[in-house]
């Protein structure tokens, strides 16, 4: 398909491509793409057939992730395989101007392992402020490291900012909520 596109289109209309074989080559290509102002790369298997409108597991987006330490403000009860476990986390940061205030910045269930889900289900109910069949709102005591692609304006959250593609990296028992300050 690529060869056919290159024959049909002027060279300026064909998306650049580089075939890489090592992690080092991928990192160098990612660095070049970032320096050119791009968000990241799309990695594709050379052996994968073309399937119109579908990426599937043969395509992967690769972007540099940023990490921040945030506080769990609430967790929703899971569905399906996660039924009976606290899952989807509501994440917030301490307001740098008002240390008693936490701003909600987003939600995520991505990155949580089965062991982490069990830990949340054990640790959050004892610090609950409010429990209903859908959600457990908690005192802001548990810090988590979150990887994200960025922060964007969002009317959905009370501070007007929201996390882009947030995922849990790990729990941070070594951090206090004083260290989860919004500095965006």
C-alpha positions, 0 to 999 in steps of 0.5 A: 500500500505504501509503495502505491501511495508513493507512486500516486502522491507528490512527495510532500503529501506522503507521511514520512516513514522510518523503519527501525529495529532497536529501542535506541532507533525508536528513541532517536526517532521519537526525539526527532519527532518531538523536536519537530513539534510532533506529539509522538510516533505511530509504530506499525508492524511491517508484516501487518496487512492493511485494514481500512479504518482499523489500527488493532494491535499492530499499531501503537502510539508512542508519546512521551509521558509526564508523571505527577503525584496526585491524591485519590479523592474517590473511587467508583465500584467496578463493573464486569471483571472488576465487580466488587472492587474499587476501580475508576479513581477520581484524582486531584491536586492540592490548591497551591493558593489554598492548602485546604482545597483539592481540585479534581483533575480527572479520572482513570482506571488504566494501569491498575493491576489486580493487586492494586484493585485489591489494595484500593478495596481494602484501604479506601473504605476506612477513610471514606467520607461518603459511600453509596452503591456507585462511589466511595468518596474518601479523605485525600490521604492516598497519593498515586503517581500518574502518567499522562500525556498532558493537561487540557482545558476542561469544563467537566472539572471544577478547576477547568483543567483535565488530565489527558490519557491518565494512567496509574503508575504506582501508589506512593506511600512515601509521599504525603498529600502536601506533595500533591500540589497542582503546578500546571 
